[in-house]
Amino acid sequence: MVTIYPRPEQLAEATAQLQQMAANAMTEPGCDYQTLVVSDDEPGCLTMLEKFVSRAAWDEHMETEHNKRGNETLEPMLAKPSVLRLYTEA
């Protein structure tokens, strides 16, 4: 799960970028799902929900060219750094 804080004036552009990144991730064999949601409690805060078949599949995702390019494009649109949280099913 990644919590993302776009600059208010770039919210629409950041949302479009993140939706494209999610679509790209869904083409990867190890990605079960990746979807962008909006916070009801914190306007302007976005969260990318991701589930990969394994930590190794997520690690591979992080090294894909489309993910690296997507994050480089997104970076200047952010008001502050994103917060990554990794979870394992109980």
C-alpha positions in Angstrom: 0.0 0.0 0.0 1.4 3.4 -1.0 0.0 6.6 0.3 0.6 9.4 -2.2 0.4 13.2 -1.6 0.2 15.1 -4.9 0.5 18.8 -5.1 -3.1 20.2 -5.1 -2.6 21.9 -8.4 -1.4 18.7 -10.0 -4.0 16.3 -8.5 -5.6 15.5 -11.8 -2.3 15.0 -13.6 -0.9 12.8 -10.8 -4.1 10.8 -10.7 -3.9 10.1 -14.4 -0.2 9.1 -14.1 -1.0 6.7 -11.3 -3.9 5.2 -13.1 -1.5 4.5 -16.1 1.0 3.0 -13.7 -1.7 0.7 -12.2 -2.7 -0.4 -15.7 0.9 -1.2 -16.6 1.4 -3.2 -13.4 -1.7 -5.3 -14.2 0.1 -6.6 -17.3 2.8 -8.2 -15.1 2.3 -11.9 -14.4 3.0 -11.5 -10.6 0.4 -8.7 -10.1 -3.0 -9.9 -8.7 -4.3 -6.3 -8.6 -3.3 -2.7 -8.4 -5.8 0.0 -8.0 -5.9 3.7 -7.1 -8.3 4.9 -4.4 -9.1 8.3 -3.0 -9.2 9.1 0.7 -12.6 10.1 2.1 -10.9 11.5 5.2 -8.0 13.4 3.7 -8.9 15.2 0.4 -6.1 15.2 -2.1 -4.5 12.0 -0.6 -4.4 9.0 -2.9 -3.6 5.4 -2.1 -2.4 2.7 -4.4 -3.5 -0.7 -3.3 -1.4 -3.5 -4.7 -1.3 -7.2 -4.3 1.5 -9.4 -5.8 1.8 -13.1 -5.7 5.0 -12.8 -3.7 7.6 -10.4 -2.4 9.8 -11.5 -5.2 7.1 -10.5 -7.8 6.8 -7.1 -6.1 10.6 -6.7 -6.2 10.5 -7.5 -9.9 7.7 -5.0 -10.4 9.8 -2.3 -8.7 12.6 -2.9 -11.3 10.4 -2.7 -14.4 11.2 0.1 -16.8 7.6 1.3 -16.9 7.5 1.5 -13.1 10.8 3.4 -12.9 9.7 5.9 -15.6 6.3 6.3 -14.0 7.8 7.2 -10.6 10.3 9.6 -12.3 7.3 11.3 -14.0 5.3 11.4 -10.8 8.0 12.7 -8.5 7.8 16.4 -9.3 4.0 16.3 -8.9 4.3 15.3 -5.2 3.8 17.7 -2.3 5.7 15.4 0.0 7.2 11.9 -0.2 4.9 8.9 -0.6 4.6 6.4 2.3 5.1 2.7 1.5 3.7 0.0 3.8 4.3 -3.6 3.0 1.9 -6.2 4.4 1.8 -10.0 4.5 -1.5 -12.0 4.8 -2.0 -13.4 8.3 
